[in-house]
Amino acid sequence: MNTPHIPSKREPHIDAQGWLTSAQRLPSPNFEARPDNAVPTLIVVHNISLPPDDFTTNSIADFFLNRLDHDAHPYFDHLRGMRVSAHFVIRRDGAIEQFVSCDERAWHAGVSAFCGRERCNDFSIGIELEGSDRVPFENAQYEALAALVRMIVKRYPIDALAGHSDIAPGRKTDPGPHFDWPRLRHDSALPPSYFPFQSGD
C-alpha cells in the first residue's frame, strides 16, 4: 500500500521531482514523459467543476484518477473512457491538489497551439481552478494561484501564461469571462510579456 504524501512544513516549493511540497499529492495515471526532453515554458489556466457549477464534490479528483462513478450524475455519462488530468487543481478554498509532476506531460490541453507551436501538453503545466464560466472565482484561489505561479516560474523556464481558450480557441472557453487576468498579473509580479493574450491595461 502506498504511504500518503504528507506536505512539508518547510517553505513551499517545487521539489527536484516536480512536486509542490505543500500540495495534497494525488498521483494520476494520466501522464507520460515529455517528448525529446522538452521542458515546461507555458502555464495554462483552466476551470473545471463536476457536475458543472457544483463545488461540493470530489468528482474532479475522481475524474483525474480514473475512478469517477459515471452513473452518479447524467453529466458524467459523456466522460466515459476519457483519460484526463491537469498537473494542479486549486479548490474554492485555495487548497492545492497535485496530480502529475511538473516534469511530466499531463493530459490537460488536448488539441492546442501556442504561437504556432502545437501540442501544448508537451511544454506546458496545467492548472485547473475549481469553477466555471458562470461564476467568479474566490479570493483564496487567486492568492493560491499567484503563489503557485511564482513557485513554478522559479523552478522552470516559464515565459508565458495563457488560458485554455487562448490555445484552443473555438473549442474551449475556460478559464472564462470571470477570470481576473489583471489581478493575476499584479499578484504574480510578472512582466507584461508573460501575458501575450492580455492587453496589459
C-alpha positions in Angstrom: 0.0 0.0 0.0 1.3 3.5 -0.9 2.2 5.8 2.0 0.2 9.0 1.8 2.2 12.1 1.0 2.4 14.5 3.9 3.0 18.1 2.9 6.3 19.5 4.0 6.4 22.1 6.9 9.3 23.9 5.1 8.8 26.9 2.8 6.6 25.6 0.0 8.5 24.9 -3.3 8.6 22.7 -6.3 11.0 19.9 -5.4 13.5 18.1 -7.6 10.9 15.6 -8.7 8.5 18.3 -9.9 6.1 18.1 -6.9 4.8 21.1 -4.8 5.8 20.3 -1.3 2.7 21.9 0.3 0.1 20.3 -2.0 -2.0 17.3 -1.4 -0.5 14.7 -3.7 -2.9 12.6 -5.7 -0.9 10.8 -8.4 -2.9 10.3 -11.6 -2.0 7.7 -14.2 -3.0 10.2 -17.0 0.5 11.4 -17.9 3.6 10.4 -19.9 7.2 11.6 -20.3 7.6 14.9 -22.1 9.0 14.3 -25.6 12.6 14.9 -26.6 13.5 16.2 -23.1 11.1 19.1 -23.5 10.8 21.4 -20.5 7.7 23.5 -19.5 7.8 27.0 -20.8 4.0 27.7 -20.6 1.4 27.7 -17.9 -2.2 27.1 -19.0 -5.1 28.2 -16.7 -8.3 26.2 -16.9 -11.6 25.9 -14.9 -13.5 22.8 -14.1 -16.4 21.7 -11.9 -18.1 18.3 -11.9 -21.0 18.4 -12.2 -21.0 21.8 -13.8 -21.3 24.6 -11.1 -21.2 22.1 -8.3 -18.3 22.8 -5.9 -19.3 20.3 -3.2 -18.0 17.1 -4.6 -14.6 15.3 -5.0 -15.6 14.4 -8.6 -12.7 16.3 -10.2 -10.1 14.2 -8.3 -12.1 11.1 -9.1 -12.1 12.0 -12.8 -8.4 12.7 -12.9 -7.7 9.4 -11.0 -9.9 7.4 -13.4 -12.3 6.4 -10.6 -15.3 8.6 -11.4 -18.7 6.9 -11.0 -20.2 7.7 -14.4 -23.7 6.6 -13.2 -23.7 9.1 -10.3 -24.8 12.1 -12.4 -26.2 12.4 -16.0 -23.4 14.8 -17.0 -20.8 12.1 -16.2 -22.0 9.8 -18.9 -20.2 11.6 -21.8 -16.9 11.4 -19.8 -16.8 7.6 -20.1 -13.5 6.4 -21.4 -11.8 9.8 -21.1 -8.4 9.9 -19.6 -7.6 13.4 -18.4 -5.5 15.2 -15.8 -4.1 18.6 -15.1 -1.0 19.0 -13.0 -2.8 21.0 -10.4 -6.3 21.8 -9.1 -7.0 24.8 -6.9 -10.2 24.2 -4.9 -12.6 27.0 -3.9 -10.9 27.4 -0.5 -7.5 27.8 -2.1 -6.3 24.3 -1.3 -4.0 22.9 -3.9 -4.1 19.3 -5.2 -1.3 18.0 -7.5 -2.0 15.0 -9.8 1.1 14.9 -12.1 4.7 16.0 -11.6 5.6 19.2 -13.4 8.4 17.3 -15.0 5.9 15.0 -16.8 3.4 15.6 -19.7 -0.1 15.8 -18.2 -3.2 15.3 -20.4 -4.9 18.6 -19.9 -4.9 20.8 -23.0 -5.9 18.5 -25.8 -5.6 19.8 -29.4 -3.9 23.1 -28.9 -1.3 25.5 -30.2 0.7 28.4 -28.7 2.4 30.9 -31.0 2.4 28.4 -33.8 3.7 25.5 -31.6 1.2 22.7 -31.5 0.7 20.0 -28.8 0.8 22.4 -25.8 0.8 19.4 -23.4 4.4 18.8 -24.4 5.7 22.0 -23.0 3.1 23.3 -20.5 1.9 23.0 -16.9 -1.9 22.9 -16.5 -3.6 24.5 -13.5 -7.3 23.9 -13.0 -9.3 26.3 -10.9 -12.5 24.8 -9.4 -15.1 27.0 -11.0 -17.0 27.6 -14.2 -17.6 30.3 -16.9 -20.6 31.5 -15.0 -19.4 32.4 -11.5 -16.5 34.5 -10.1 -13.5 32.8 -8.6 -12.7 33.1 -4.9 -10.0 35.4 -3.4 -8.3 32.3 -1.9 -8.0 30.8 -5.3 -6.3 33.9 -6.8 -3.9 34.0 -3.8 -3.0 30.3 -4.2 -2.7 30.6 -8.0 -0.3 33.6 -7.8 1.8 31.8 -5.2 1.9 28.7 -7.3 2.8 30.5 -10.5 5.7 32.2 -8.7 7.0 28.9 -7.5 6.7 27.3 -10.9 8.4 30.3 -12.6 11.2 30.0 -10.0 11.7 26.3 -10.9 11.2 26.2 -14.6 11.9 28.4 -17.7 8.3 29.6 -18.0 8.0 32.6 -20.3 4.2 32.8 -20.8 0.8 32.2 -19.3 -2.4 31.6 -21.2 -6.0 30.5 -20.8 -7.2 27.2 -22.3 -9.4 29.3 -24.6 -6.3 31.1 -25.9 -4.6 27.9 -27.0 -7.7 26.1 -28.2 -9.9 29.0 -29.5 -13.4 27.9 -30.6 -13.1 24.6 -28.8 -12.6 25.8 -25.2 -13.8 28.8 -23.2 -12.1 28.4 -19.9 -11.0 30.0 -17.6 -13.9 32.1 -18.7 -15.1 35.7 -18.6 -14.9 35.9 -14.8 -11.2 35.2 -14.6 -9.3 38.3 -13.5 -6.1 38.3 -15.6 -5.1 41.8 -14.4 -5.2 40.5 -10.8 -3.0 37.5 -11.7 -0.6 39.8 -13.5 -0.4 42.1 -10.4 -0.3 39.3 -7.8 2.3 37.2 -9.6 4.5 40.3 -10.2 5.4 39.0 -13.7 6.2 41.4 -16.6 3.5 42.0 -19.2 5.5 39.9 -21.7 4.4 36.8 -19.8 0.8 37.5 -20.8 0.8 37.6 -24.6 -3.0 37.3 -24.8 -3.8 40.1 -22.5 -3.9 43.8 -23.3 -1.9 44.9 -20.3 -4.5 47.5 -19.3 
